[in-house]
Amino acid sequence: MPAQPQRTVLEQFPAGGPRGSWSAEEYAAAQRAQGHDAQVVMDLSSDQFLVVANTAT
């Protein structure tokens, strides 16, 4: 089984944000526009959306 890539958390956003607000997605899109491999994942234990990027190992 291949090893999972290391990830760096770039930013955190509460899951209970205002209705219609996609702050994590907007931040990730801005990071991708700058060339970063950013994606949004949900951290269920903290009830937050995390914007993460793969890091070279």
N, C-alpha and C positions, 0 to 999 in steps of 0.2 A: 504494500500500500504506500503510495507517495506521501511524503511529509506535507503537512499543511504549511502554507507560507506564513511567515511572521507578519503581524499586522500592527500598525500604529494608529491609535485613536487620535484623530485630528480635532474633533469637536464633539460635544454632547448636547442633546436637545431633549427636553422633557416630552414624554409621549402625550401628555395632556395639554398640548398647545391649543391656541385658539382655533375654532372650526375654520377649515379652509386654509389654514396655515401649513405650509410645507417647508419650514425653515431648514430642516436637515437635507431635504432633496435640493433646495436652492443652493445651500452651501456646498454640497457635493458637486453639483453642476459647475459652480464657480471654480472649484478645485480642479475638475476635469478640464475646464477651459484653459487652465494654467499648466496642463500637462501631467497632473497627478492622477494616479489610478485610484480615485476615491469612490467609495460606495457606501450606502446606508444599510446598517444592520440594526436589529432590535435586540436590546439587552433586557430580557424579561426580568431578571433579578432586580435591576434598578429601575425598570419601567422608563427607559430612555432609548432614544434613537441615537446611535453612534455613527459618525462619519469616520470610516476607516480607510487606510491605504496600505497596500502590500509593501513590505520593506525587503530589500535585498539582504540575504544572509550570507 
